[in-house]
Amino acid sequence: MMYFFSMSASRLVGTDIAHAFLLATVGGLLHAGLGHVDYGLVLNLIVGSVPGVLIGSALSAKAPTSVLRTLIASLVLLSGIKLI
């Protein structure tokens, strides 16, 4: 989205957070309805992810766009290589 729609990095981070929230909420509710939820694991994920989201969004608002574009592209590339 950063390259195709020329979004700023801070807007991309906000869009990603909103998308992740909706996706996790729907998926979590469906799995909870089926009884497939480990609530201890959910608590650990929330404790780890909330500070990460807050720190990441604060840093993305302060960092230069070129640095964020390079960092995000590098993380996507490394994730793709790891999947191979």
Contacts in CASP RR format, 6 or more apart in sequence:
PFRMAT RR
TARGET T0000
AUTHOR 0000-0000-0000
METHOD contacts of the structure
MODEL  1
MMYFFSMSASRLVGTDIAHAFLLATVGGLLHAGLGHVDYGLVLNLIVGSV
PGVLIGSALSAKAPTSVLRTLIASLVLLSGIKLI
1 7 0 8 1.000
1 12 0 8 1.000
1 15 0 8 1.000
2 9 0 8 1.000
2 12 0 8 1.000
2 69 0 8 1.000
2 72 0 8 1.000
2 73 0 8 1.000
7 15 0 8 1.000
8 65 0 8 1.000
9 60 0 8 1.000
9 63 0 8 1.000
9 65 0 8 1.000
9 68 0 8 1.000
9 69 0 8 1.000
9 72 0 8 1.000
10 57 0 8 1.000
10 60 0 8 1.000
10 61 0 8 1.000
10 65 0 8 1.000
10 68 0 8 1.000
12 72 0 8 1.000
13 56 0 8 1.000
13 57 0 8 1.000
13 60 0 8 1.000
13 68 0 8 1.000
14 57 0 8 1.000
17 53 0 8 1.000
17 57 0 8 1.000
28 37 0 8 1.000
31 37 0 8 1.000
60 68 0 8 1.000
END
